[in-house]
Amino acid sequence: ALQYSKEGGTISFLGWQDLEYICFAVLDEGRGFSGEELKHATKEFYRANPNRNAVEHFGLGLSIAKNIAKLHGGDLQLANTKKGAMVTLRLSRIEK
């Protein structure tokens, strides 16, 4: 979120729960996800811009988060808002 937010923009971290899930969301005020990014950003080693300096990131963060969510009976959701991008991590409250 820090890399994609506009300078001076706000990054929000939200948490809530319902009967099935504990949820965490990160929202930024950046450009949002492109259609291609919405489809592929959770794949291991995916980088929207392969020309970016590899030291900045390796394309693993969203993939790791998705795998953690799956291990806990949940999922990772990517979306765009009116102001930018939103990533939501849902973890199951129900033991399976």
C-alpha positions as CSV (number, residue, x, y, z in Angstrom):
1,A,0.0,0.0,0.0
2,L,2.9,2.4,0.8
3,Q,4.4,1.9,-2.7
4,Y,1.2,2.5,-4.5
5,S,-0.4,5.3,-2.5
6,K,-0.2,8.8,-3.7
7,E,2.1,11.1,-1.7
8,G,0.2,12.4,1.3
9,G,-2.5,9.8,0.8
10,T,-4.1,7.8,3.6
11,I,-3.6,4.1,4.2
12,S,-6.3,2.5,6.4
13,F,-6.2,-0.8,8.3
14,L,-9.6,-2.2,9.3
15,G,-10.5,-5.3,11.3
16,W,-13.9,-6.9,12.1
17,Q,-15.6,-10.2,12.6
18,D,-18.8,-11.9,11.9
19,L,-20.1,-15.4,12.8
20,E,-17.8,-17.1,10.2
21,Y,-14.7,-14.9,9.7
22,I,-12.2,-12.6,11.3
23,C,-11.4,-10.0,8.6
24,F,-8.6,-7.5,8.1
25,A,-8.5,-5.0,5.2
26,V,-5.9,-2.6,4.0
27,L,-7.1,0.3,1.8
28,D,-4.9,2.9,0.0
29,E,-5.5,6.0,-2.1
30,G,-3.4,4.8,-5.0
31,R,-4.3,4.0,-8.6
32,G,-6.0,0.8,-7.7
33,F,-5.6,-2.6,-9.3
34,S,-5.7,-3.0,-13.1
35,G,-7.9,-5.8,-14.5
36,E,-4.8,-8.0,-15.0
37,E,-3.6,-7.3,-11.5
38,L,-7.0,-8.3,-10.1
39,K,-6.6,-11.7,-11.9
40,H,-2.9,-12.4,-11.2
41,A,-1.6,-10.4,-8.3
42,T,-1.9,-13.3,-5.8
43,K,0.2,-15.6,-8.0
44,E,3.7,-16.3,-6.7
45,F,6.4,-14.0,-8.1
46,Y,3.8,-11.8,-10.0
47,R,4.9,-8.2,-10.4
48,A,2.7,-5.8,-12.2
49,N,5.8,-4.0,-13.5
50,P,8.7,-6.5,-14.1
51,N,11.0,-3.5,-14.7
52,R,10.8,-2.4,-11.1
53,N,13.9,-2.9,-9.0
54,A,13.8,-6.5,-7.6
55,V,15.1,-5.1,-4.3
56,E,11.7,-3.4,-3.8
57,H,9.7,-6.6,-3.8
58,F,9.7,-10.1,-5.1
59,G,6.1,-10.6,-5.9
60,L,5.5,-12.8,-2.9
61,G,3.5,-10.8,-0.4
62,L,0.0,-11.3,-1.7
63,S,0.7,-15.0,-2.6
64,I,1.9,-15.7,1.0
65,A,-1.2,-13.9,2.4
66,K,-3.5,-16.0,0.2
67,N,-1.8,-19.2,1.3
68,I,-2.1,-18.3,5.0
69,A,-5.8,-17.5,4.5
70,K,-6.4,-20.9,2.8
71,L,-4.6,-22.7,5.7
72,H,-7.1,-21.0,8.0
73,G,-10.2,-21.7,6.0
74,G,-10.4,-18.2,4.5
75,D,-9.4,-16.3,1.4
76,L,-7.8,-13.1,0.2
77,Q,-9.9,-10.7,-1.8
78,L,-8.6,-7.9,-4.0
79,A,-10.8,-5.0,-5.1
80,N,-10.9,-1.4,-6.1
81,T,-12.7,1.4,-4.2
82,K,-13.5,4.9,-5.3
83,K,-10.2,6.1,-3.8
84,G,-7.8,3.2,-4.6
85,A,-7.1,-0.4,-3.8
86,M,-8.4,-2.7,-1.0
87,V,-7.0,-6.1,0.1
88,T,-9.1,-8.1,2.5
89,L,-7.9,-11.2,4.4
90,R,-10.6,-13.4,5.8
91,L,-9.8,-16.2,8.3
92,S,-12.3,-18.7,9.4
93,R,-13.5,-18.7,13.0
94,I,-14.7,-22.2,12.7
95,E,-12.2,-25.1,13.2
96,K,-12.3,-27.6,10.4
